[in-house]
Amino acid sequence: MTPNNDFPQLLKHWAAHRDEHDWVLGTVYKTTGPSYRKAGAFMLFNSLGQQFGLLSGGCLESDIQRHAQAVMLSGRPTTLCYDGSDEDDISFQFGIGCGGTVHILLQPITKQNNYLQLELLTANLGAREATVYLQKILGDVAEARLLTTADQQGSEYIQVAKQLKGSKAQLVTVDLSIEAQDTEHEGQAAEYLATMIKPPIHLLVVGGGVDARPLVSIARHLGWEVSLLDPRAANARREHFMDASNVLDCSVTQLASHKLFDSFNAAVLISHNLQIDADALAVLQASSIEYLALLGPESRKAAVIELSGLPLAQHRIPVAGPAGLNIGGELPESLALSILAQCHAVLYGADAQAFSDLRV
């Protein structure tokens, strides 16, 4: 199956075919003005001419592929610049119209450069560990390093994370003697793109009825992990939820002791059963989730909260109920889109407002 454009999903595909083809990692490392993708956007190219991911809106990728093929042949990294405001630039000739400038780094992924540390990065993401990915911008040799809180480079991780100042990625100057044993480059520094790469969003869906199916499917298409829980034998059948990452085999009251409990980022209660939703609401208030949605009207929300035995004053996580954004529609697919749009906005700190005023 072709992976979506989410980088952790792209890495899984690359890992499965790592040694079958030659590979190049493409990265947006700087932009000025409007651009479709920003610094920290990744894409993979292979020697079959296949492309995975996006570095623009799809208009530059064929030209980038041409340069990627040259990188595979030379084994040396290179940088590209597409200036949408320059009439002589190829991006302007493509008629993109954005008017911004995009700087792209192309790095060969080879055994000689330790696969740009992508193997270890994939393992970190599998362990749900946030990682700062450092890519050297200039030089004849492709270089990448990882900084995590779990290894001996924890202090450097914190320092670089502070430099990011909440942004996903930016250019930073890093001492090349990051590792304590690296004395060869002691005192030297170089420019790197530092990108904070976090594991995929993990959504818990409580309730395995018909209307949960598009919710699970759309979330997976976003690149999220989805765990499904429904203690009723007739629900949450694997054959109806092939897209689910996990179908949990436990009761709602046992959820807090499940090994995945601390990995959830968001939860949607869609069981259509007051007691199941109430039990889940009470258990999840002790979790680290940032978004908790409850299907149904305000009156049902009040009934679920009362049944949970946990007054609103004791709620650490506010309950989005009725769940979702008001986008119209009443079918399961529309409700799923509405709920996931609200969830996405909350997790990414967005206001979920329209970008433009559609009034005439």
Protein Blocks (a to p, Z undefined) as FASTA:
>chain_A
ZZdfbfklmmmmmmmmmmmpccdddddfbdedjdfbdghiacdddfkopaedjfbeolmm
mmmmmmmmmmmmnopacdddddfkbmkbmklmnononopacddddddddfklonnommmm
mmmmmnopacdddddfbdjbdcdddddfkbmklmmmmmmmmmnnopabdcddddfklplk
lmklgoiacdddddddddddddddedjbfklmmmmmmmmmnopacddddfbfkgoifklm
mmbmbdcdddfklmmmpmklmmpfbdcdfkhpaklmmmmmmmmmmmcbfbdcdeddfklm
mmmmmmnopafklpmbdcdddedjdeejjbfklmmmmmmmmmmmmmnopahiafbdfbZZ
